Amino acid sequence: MSTVYVDTSVLAKWYLNEAWSDEVAAWIQQAAPVAVSTLTLTEMASLLARRRRLGEIDATLEARIHATLQDDVANGFVLRHPLTDRAVEAAGRLIATLPSHPLRTLDALHLAVARDLGLARLATADRVMAAAAKEMALEVIGFGGT
């Protein structure tokens, strides 16, 4: 089975208890190792900080999740890939060439990284990203009704 690029919406379901977390956990155990970009790790840090500010998690859990993610990267369970200038430029082109999909900047960056890595599969819980990925001929593993 080929490596799957996992976006932040799926990674959050792996590390936090949310809707679809059980399904993601079962899937990721079979799919690992999974690919992410440095962008994904930054988005996860932002997501955890936002959840802490909203009172949904405390600082201890935020630190524990961050440390677990870093351990998973160090142990090769999560494969971290750099966000390259080439991917950033490709993201801009994706926004222009997929006008029927209202891609946000970060979603376009995720798609561009997956393509830049030559990956054929992407896991997401984001409907817009899933639709754009399908148009790009990527196989989509969807969660949360995607």
C-alpha positions in Angstrom: 0.0 0.0 0.0 1.3 3.4 -0.9 2.0 6.2 1.6 -1.0 8.5 2.2 -0.7 12.3 2.7 -2.7 13.2 5.8 -4.0 16.8 6.3 -4.5 18.5 9.6 -8.2 17.8 9.8 -7.4 14.0 9.9 -4.3 14.4 12.1 -6.4 16.3 14.7 -8.9 13.4 14.9 -5.9 11.1 15.6 -4.6 13.1 18.5 -7.8 14.6 19.9 -11.1 13.0 20.8 -13.5 14.4 18.1 -16.2 13.1 15.8 -14.7 10.4 13.6 -11.7 9.8 15.9 -12.5 6.1 16.2 -12.6 5.7 12.5 -9.4 7.6 11.9 -7.7 5.6 14.7 -8.7 2.3 13.1 -7.6 3.5 9.6 -4.3 5.2 10.6 -3.2 2.0 12.4 -3.4 0.2 9.1 -2.1 3.0 6.9 1.0 4.1 8.9 3.4 5.5 8.2 1.6 8.5 6.9 3.0 11.6 5.3 2.6 15.2 6.5 4.3 18.4 5.7 6.0 20.9 8.0 2.9 23.0 7.3 0.7 20.3 9.0 2.8 20.4 12.1 2.5 24.2 12.3 -1.3 23.9 11.7 -1.5 21.3 14.5 0.4 23.7 16.9 -2.1 26.4 16.0 -5.1 24.1 16.4 -3.9 23.0 19.8 -3.2 26.5 21.0 -6.7 27.6 19.8 -8.4 24.7 21.6 -6.5 25.6 24.8 -7.5 29.3 24.5 -11.1 28.2 24.1 -10.9 26.0 27.2 -11.4 22.8 25.2 -8.1 21.4 26.4 -5.6 22.5 29.1 -2.0 23.3 28.7 -0.9 19.9 30.0 -2.9 18.1 27.3 -1.7 20.5 24.7 1.9 19.8 25.6 1.3 16.0 25.8 -0.3 15.9 22.3 2.5 18.1 20.9 5.1 15.7 22.4 3.3 12.6 21.1 3.2 14.1 17.6 6.9 14.9 17.8 7.6 11.3 19.0 5.6 9.9 16.2 7.7 11.9 13.7 10.9 10.9 15.4 9.9 7.2 15.3 8.8 7.3 11.6 5.1 6.7 12.3 4.5 10.2 10.8 6.8 11.1 7.9 7.5 14.9 7.9 8.3 16.5 4.5 9.4 20.1 4.0 7.1 22.8 2.5 9.2 23.8 -0.6 9.0 26.9 -2.7 8.0 24.7 -5.6 4.9 23.5 -3.6 4.0 27.1 -2.6 4.1 28.1 -6.3 2.1 25.0 -7.3 -0.5 25.9 -4.7 -1.1 29.2 -6.4 -1.5 27.5 -9.7 -4.0 25.0 -8.2 -6.1 27.8 -6.9 -6.2 29.3 -10.5 -6.7 25.9 -12.3 -9.4 24.6 -10.0 -11.8 27.6 -9.9 -14.9 25.6 -9.2 -13.3 24.6 -5.8 -13.1 27.5 -3.3 -9.6 26.3 -2.1 -8.2 28.1 0.9 -4.5 28.8 0.8 -3.5 26.2 3.3 -5.6 23.5 1.6 -4.0 24.3 -1.7 -0.6 24.0 0.0 -1.5 20.6 1.3 -2.6 19.4 -2.1 0.5 20.8 -3.7 2.7 19.1 -1.2 1.0 15.7 -1.8 1.4 16.2 -5.6 5.0 17.3 -5.2 5.8 14.2 -3.2 4.2 12.1 -6.0 1.6 10.6 -3.6 -1.6 9.2 -5.1 -3.7 9.2 -1.9 -4.8 11.9 0.5 -6.8 11.6 3.7 -8.9 14.6 4.7 -12.1 15.5 6.5 -12.4 18.7 4.5 -15.1 18.5 1.7 -13.6 21.2 -0.5 -10.1 19.7 -0.3 -11.6 16.3 -1.0 -13.4 17.5 -4.1 -10.3 19.3 -5.4 -8.1 16.3 -4.8 -10.5 14.0 -6.7 -10.4 16.5 -9.6 -6.6 16.2 -9.4 -7.0 12.4 -9.8 -5.9 11.7 -6.2 -7.6 8.9 -4.3 -9.3 10.4 -1.3 -9.8 8.7 2.0 -12.5 10.8 3.5 -13.7 11.2 7.1 -16.5 13.2 8.5 -18.8 12.8 5.5 -16.3 13.8 2.8 
